[in-house]
Amino acid sequence: MSESRQPSFRIQQRVVCNMDLFNDGSHPEREPDALLVEAGTVGEIVNVGQHVESSTPVYMVEFPGLMIVGCLEEEISLAVLAVSGA
C-alpha cells in the first residue's frame, strides 16, 4: 500500500476545472461519456476524500446546476477571483 498524499485543496475553496470532464458511469442519470463539466468552469469543493487503492485525494466539487463531480488534483486548480479597483 502506498503512502497517503495530503490534499492540496480544502472544503469551500473555489476551483476551476482544467479539462473537460466526462461521465465515467458515476452519474447514472446521464449518458455514458456525456460531458459533465467544461474546462474553465468554476466550482466549489464541498468534500474531500481519499481514493482507497491509490491513496490519493478526491475532491467532490459542486459546479453550476448543482452538478457534483469527483475530481482529482490534476483536474482542478484554484480559481483566481478578479478584483475590480475603484
Buried (B, 14 or more C-beta within 10 A) or exposed (E): EEEEEEBEBEEEBBBBBBEEBBBEEEBEEBEEEEEBBEEEBBBBBEEBEEEEEEEBBBBBBBBEEEBBBBBEBEBBEEBEEEEEEE
